Amino acid sequence: MPVRGAPRATTVHRSTAPAAKDSHAPEVMPVNAAPATPGVILFAHGARDPRWAEPFRRVAERVGRDAPELPLELAFLEFMTPDVSEAARRLAARGVRHIHVIPLFFGPGGHLRNELPQLARAAMAALPGLVVEVAPAAGEDDGVIGALAAYALRRVAASTD
């Protein structure tokens, strides 16, 4: 299975056809094929303490509230459930054929560089026809960086008032 994608993202496609010369070219869909139903897996590390997951559940609730038509799952690498394979199965059971995995991590450490692409490939192997696209770590996004900087400044301002 080829692993391809735009810079700073990993797109993993399941295909029996040879890879195209231009790895960034869009997939060609037959005229009579229905467009793939997209879905999202918000992916977090996991912890033994269930309270750790609360901020991630709030992010999932916000995404669900802002885009109620978007099939959504929150998944964890370890210690918590569901994992990526179970979340992918749940989305596939709802008709999803293209999953965007959004890692709620600050940076692209080993879990995102090594384990997550393996988990994506395993989900596609288990669910033929599924496409899984892995986004960059949330902490690499300028909007997330800006929100964290604004939070830090609000906390400092609040302590000096």
Disulfide bonds with the S-S distance in Angstrom:
none
